[in-house]
Amino acid sequence: MPKKDTNKKLKITLTKSTIGCLEKQKKTIEALGLKKIRQFVIHSDSESLRGMLFVVKHLVTIEEVI
């Protein structure tokens, strides 16, 4: 199994509102550290982060940062 680059960072931007979303999706957005639309956070890439992003992929945009 190839090792992942631990230095890879992801820029996560909230692009849509959480109004009308499931409670699980709202909690995931909050756990990522996002509160307002167009706010962004930078996190280290990991398996658990990828799982969180899968749950809210329709609400965020994801960019790789060097």
URLINQUI-V907786 format. One record per residue. PSI is psi in degrees with one decimal (NA if undefined). OMEGA is omega in radians with two decimals (NA if undefined). NEAR is the number of other C-alpha atoms within 12 Angstrom. Layout:
[[PSI	OMEGA	NEAR] [PSI	OMEGA	NEAR]]
This chain:
[[125.3	-3.12	3] [143.7	3.12	5] [144.1	3.08	8] [151.2	3.07	12] [112.4	-3.07	13] [-13.2	-3.14	14] [-4.9	-3.11	15] [134.9	3.14	16] [149.2	3.09	21] [132.5	3.05	26] [119.3	-3.07	26] [121.6	-3.11	32] [129.4	3.07	30] [118.5	-3.07	31] [-17.7	3.14	21] [156.5	-3.12	23] [152.8	3.10	22] [4.0	3.10	24] [127.7	3.13	14] [-0.4	3.13	11] [165.1	3.06	17] [153.4	-3.13	15] [-38.2	3.13	14] [-39.6	3.14	15] [-38.8	3.09	27] [-43.4	3.14	25] [-36.3	3.12	18] [-43.6	3.09	28] [-43.1	3.12	37] [-41.5	3.14	19] [-29.0	3.08	18] [-16.5	3.13	31] [18.0	-3.12	21] [138.5	3.14	29] [-39.2	-3.05	23] [154.1	3.09	21] [142.2	-3.09	20] [4.6	3.02	17] [144.7	3.11	22] [156.3	3.06	22] [157.2	3.10	27] [124.8	-3.14	24] [153.0	3.00	29] [141.0	-3.13	23] [132.3	3.08	25] [167.1	3.14	18] [-41.0	-3.12	15] [-37.6	3.10	15] [-41.7	3.12	24] [-37.4	3.09	20] [-40.1	3.10	15] [-41.1	-3.12	27] [-31.3	3.11	29] [-35.5	-3.12	18] [-32.8	-3.05	22] [25.9	-3.05	33] [-23.7	3.13	21] [-7.2	-3.11	19] [-13.8	-3.02	30] [161.7	2.92	32] [145.5	-3.04	23] [129.5	3.10	25] [144.9	3.08	20] [132.1	-3.13	17] [139.1	-3.13	15] [NA	NA	14]]
